[in-house]
Amino acid sequence: MKQFFSLVAVALLGSAAWGQTMVTLTVDMTNEMVSADGVHVAGNFQGWDPGATPMTDNMDGTWSYSFSSDTAATYQYKFINGN
């Protein structure tokens, strides 16, 4: 019986992971003077805190930020030059 419950728990945890996907937000800053503080993103996925989520400089004029998300989620966000 204990093995059955363990199997059910693993199955439930595994099915929760199936509803996840990686989201990548990318902004092209090629024609912008980027702040010394870098580029950040704020949105409803992180509490709209403009300084909390720095983006990665891709060294080609674009900046990106990736995070794991529920596949059914909808997000609002803004890119911020600086913080």
Residue frames relative to the residue before (quaternion, step in Angstrom):
aa qw qx qy qz dx dy dz
M 1.0000 0.0000 0.0000 0.0000 0.00 0.00 0.00
K 0.6308 0.5397 -0.3326 0.4474 3.59 1.00 -0.82
Q 0.6440 0.5176 -0.3242 0.4607 3.60 0.99 -0.79
F 0.6191 0.5522 -0.3422 0.4411 3.58 1.01 -0.75
F 0.6797 0.4787 -0.2913 0.4733 3.60 0.89 -0.91
S 0.6205 0.5300 -0.3428 0.4654 3.59 1.04 -0.70
L 0.6524 0.5135 -0.3068 0.4654 3.56 0.98 -0.86
V 0.6449 0.5103 -0.3167 0.4726 3.59 0.98 -0.83
A 0.6461 0.5207 -0.3199 0.4571 3.60 0.94 -0.85
V 0.6557 0.4956 -0.3085 0.4789 3.59 0.94 -0.86
A 0.6466 0.5190 -0.3197 0.4586 3.60 0.95 -0.82
L 0.6695 0.4902 -0.3049 0.4674 3.59 0.93 -0.83
L 0.6556 0.4961 -0.3147 0.4745 3.58 0.94 -0.82
G 0.6506 0.5201 -0.3121 0.4570 3.57 0.98 -0.80
S 0.6688 0.4946 -0.3138 0.4578 3.58 0.94 -0.79
A 0.5971 0.5509 -0.3681 0.4521 3.61 1.11 -0.56
A 0.6520 0.5212 -0.3161 0.4508 3.58 1.02 -0.76
W 0.5880 0.5917 -0.3732 0.4061 3.61 1.11 -0.54
G 0.6778 0.4937 -0.2876 0.4628 3.59 1.14 -0.54
Q 0.5821 0.5804 -0.3650 0.4371 3.59 1.26 0.24
T 0.0016 -0.7742 0.6329 0.0030 3.54 -1.20 0.60
M 0.4501 -0.6492 0.5270 0.3135 3.58 -1.20 0.39
V 0.1546 -0.7608 0.6269 0.0652 3.54 -0.99 0.95
T 0.0633 -0.7818 0.6193 0.0350 3.58 -0.93 0.88
L 0.1678 -0.7553 0.6294 0.0726 3.53 -0.83 1.10
T 0.0032 -0.8021 0.5956 -0.0429 3.58 -0.80 1.01
V 0.0666 -0.7808 0.6208 0.0220 3.54 -1.02 0.87
D 0.3403 -0.7278 0.5636 0.1920 3.57 -1.03 0.87
M 0.0781 -0.8188 0.5687 -0.0080 3.57 -0.51 1.23
T 0.2280 0.8297 -0.4865 0.1512 3.58 1.27 0.33
N 0.7871 0.3168 -0.1604 0.5043 3.60 0.85 -0.91
E 0.6058 0.5431 -0.3489 0.4651 3.58 1.24 0.40
M 0.4106 -0.6401 0.5795 0.2932 3.55 -1.24 0.50
V 0.2437 -0.8022 0.5300 0.1271 3.57 -0.31 1.25
S 0.5246 -0.6483 0.4706 0.2880 3.54 -0.97 0.97
A 0.5833 -0.5662 0.4494 0.3704 3.57 -1.20 0.52
D 0.6306 0.5292 -0.3248 0.4657 3.59 1.23 -0.43
G 0.5155 -0.6542 0.4103 0.3715 3.59 1.27 -0.12
V 0.5505 -0.5775 0.4866 0.3558 3.52 -1.35 -0.26
H 0.1169 -0.7872 0.6046 0.0322 3.55 -1.00 0.90
V 0.2209 -0.7269 0.6233 0.1852 3.52 -1.33 0.20
A 0.0781 -0.7641 0.6390 0.0411 3.54 -1.08 0.80
G 0.1779 0.7974 -0.5613 0.1321 3.55 -0.99 0.77
N 0.6905 -0.4773 0.3416 0.4228 3.51 -1.31 0.05
F 0.5829 0.5736 -0.3775 0.4343 3.61 1.23 -0.13
Q 0.7955 0.2219 -0.1318 0.5483 3.62 1.24 -0.23
G 0.6632 -0.5632 0.2927 0.3967 3.59 1.16 0.57
W 0.4929 -0.6950 0.4022 0.3351 3.60 1.24 0.38
D 0.3817 0.7152 -0.4940 0.3143 3.60 1.07 0.68
P 0.3452 -0.8020 0.4453 0.1984 3.63 -0.25 1.23
G 0.7338 0.4185 -0.2531 0.4715 3.62 1.07 -0.51
A 0.5711 0.6647 -0.3508 0.3299 3.57 1.25 -0.27
T 0.8033 0.2737 -0.1156 0.5162 3.59 1.06 -0.61
P 0.0991 -0.8058 0.5828 0.0350 3.58 0.05 1.27
M 0.3599 -0.7190 0.5551 0.2130 3.53 -1.13 0.70
T 0.4853 -0.6593 0.4985 0.2851 3.57 -1.26 0.43
D 0.3854 -0.6975 0.5592 0.2286 3.56 -0.95 0.96
N 0.2682 -0.7943 0.5296 0.1295 3.58 -0.58 1.16
M 0.4399 -0.7407 0.4068 0.3039 3.58 1.37 0.11
D 0.6633 0.4429 -0.3252 0.5080 3.59 1.20 0.48
G 0.6739 -0.4716 0.2793 0.4955 3.56 1.29 0.36
T 0.6827 0.4360 -0.2901 0.5096 3.58 1.26 -0.18
W 0.1980 -0.7425 0.6309 0.1074 3.52 -1.29 0.56
S 0.0839 -0.8247 0.5593 0.0024 3.60 -0.95 0.86
Y 0.0531 -0.7432 0.6643 0.0600 3.49 -1.37 0.41
S 0.0996 -0.8030 0.5870 0.0265 3.60 -0.85 0.99
F 0.0697 0.7808 -0.6189 0.0487 3.53 -1.14 0.70
S 0.5087 -0.6275 0.5005 0.3114 3.53 -1.29 0.46
S 0.0247 -0.8202 0.5697 -0.0457 3.55 -0.92 0.93
D 0.5439 -0.5493 0.5183 0.3659 3.49 -1.32 0.40
T 0.5171 -0.6821 0.4159 0.3070 3.60 -0.81 0.94
A 0.6998 0.4612 -0.2767 0.4701 3.61 1.12 -0.50
A 0.4930 0.6939 -0.4140 0.3225 3.61 1.26 -0.05
T 0.1845 -0.7333 0.6434 0.1197 3.53 -1.28 0.56
Y 0.1158 -0.8224 0.5565 0.0246 3.56 -0.84 0.98
Q 0.1901 -0.7004 0.6720 0.1476 3.48 -1.36 0.51
Y 0.0955 0.8056 -0.5768 0.0960 3.58 -0.95 0.82
K 0.1647 -0.7447 0.6363 0.1161 3.52 -1.39 0.34
F 0.3505 -0.6881 0.5891 0.2381 3.54 -1.16 0.66
I 0.1369 -0.7990 0.5844 0.0356 3.56 -1.00 0.88
N 0.2859 -0.7369 0.5922 0.1565 3.54 -0.82 1.07
G 0.7468 0.1699 -0.1853 0.6157 3.56 -0.10 1.34
N 0.3753 -0.6995 0.5253 0.3065 3.57 -1.09 -0.60
